Amino acid sequence: MKNFISLADLPDFEETLALAKSLKKDPFAFEQHAKRKTLGLLFFNPSLRTRLSTQKAAQNLGFNTMIMNFSNEAWALEFEDGTEMRGIRSEHVREAAAVVSQYCDMVAIRAFASLTDKEQDEAEIVLNSFAQYASIPVINMESATGHPLQALADAVTLSEYPTPHKPKVVLTWAPHPKALPHAVGNSFAQMMQAQDADFVITNPEGYDLDPRITKNIPVLHNQEEALKNADFVYAKNWCSYENYGSIVRTDNAWMLTTEKMELTNNAKFMHCLPVRRNIVVADGVLDHPNSLVIEQANNRTFAAQAVLKTLLDHV
């Protein structure tokens, strides 16, 4: 395991999941594992849970951490080779990645989709450029197309609430005033394909995720039909993939309400946060005892810690 760019990079998903759960019980079981090592965290976009949970996970293992926000603290990076750098970009990723590799033992990067150029976003230029030019492991803290740390935390959360039958899990699109990336939906769908569950995605016409990722997962365009007898409901917005970056609809017909949750099997509610109240989900759902959003956020630490330890053990 050289890098952690996607869930597919894990040598054994179930083993990593088990490690995350054991670390939740004893976060300091390997507190000397990364003694005198440094984790760099590079943020090209804002963060709350990802920054704090990854930093805490690193510290639990004994890492020192260094954090840089590229939005206001660093030189603008150039990623294209062979260009004359006459514009605002003052440093090439070739040098930046090499320098970071001298200062750090691992680097974690957060770089969102532009939502203006599908081909460029799917090329994952920021992550892949660092992976190419750095000599240390690269960790994905959310990229243009994936958020594997969130998906691993979601897997931990699901495992903590076993059902007496094969669970039905529904990923439902929800409205949002802004165009949002596909990263969380993509990684959740990839994670669920490894679970013993009846998994369904529901979204309006025009909002299907990348079929190369969803594969044979059932996709229903009738939300209420999809929600029937669900044990877990995960709400998330994403922009159109077919009309990339577009907001096809903004009405609240797909907002998750208490009335819709009554169609379920007393389902647990999940969301990665941050969430816009009474736009994505009604207060009554978010504040209900069945809401798992705070525990999901808590599990981010142990998911990140499991990934960091796995990388340490395989480098």
WOWOSUL-V829323 format. One record per helix or strand of 2 or more residues. SS is the DSSP state (A for helix, B for strand). FROM is the first residue (numbers start at 1). TO is the last residue. If there is no record, write none. Layout:
# WOWOSUL-V829323
ss: <SS	SS>
from: <FROM	FROM>
to: <TO	TO>
This chain:
# WOWOSUL-V829323
ss: <A	A	B	A	B	B	B	A	B	A	A	B	A	B	A	B	A	B	A	B	A	A	B	A	A>
from: <7	13	38	49	64	77	91	93	106	118	125	137	148	168	183	198	211	218	223	232	252	258	268	283	293>
to: <9	25	43	60	69	78	92	103	110	122	133	140	159	173	192	202	214	220	227	236	254	261	270	286	314>
